[in-house]
Amino acid sequence: MKKTVQALAIPLVALAMIGADFRREEPKAAAPVVSKRPCYGYVIIEFGKGIDCNGDTVKLVKVNGGQERVEE
């Protein structure tokens, strides 16, 4: 009985080893460096705060019924 089980187990183990995946993950490239460019517009997200085109938060002040960016 042991020889029969071993006779079946050896080919199954060999088949499992042959079907194993030995591929490696390719190294990922480094993230590109993004330089900030001059930004003239903004989107108002709440009163007194906005986001410019670079994604930075900017302070806004009320001027004549509207809001304008504070130049620092």
C-alpha positions, 0 to 999 in steps of 0.5 A, a space after each residue: 500500500 505504501 509503495 502505491 501511495 508513493 508511486 502516485 505522490 512522486 509524479 504529483 509532486 513533480 508535476 506541482 514543481 514543474 508548474 511553479 511560477 518562478 517569474 520575478 516582479 519587474 522593478 518599478 521606475 522612479 516617480 518623475 520629478 514635477 517642477 512647480 510652474 507659475 500659477 495664476 488661477 485658483 479654485 475656491 473650496 470654502 470661504 477664505 481658502 482655495 487650491 491653485 493649479 499646483 494643488 497648493 492651498 492658498 488664502 483668499 480675502 474678500 474684496 468688493 464682494 468677491 474673493 482674491 488671492 493673497 499675494 505673499 
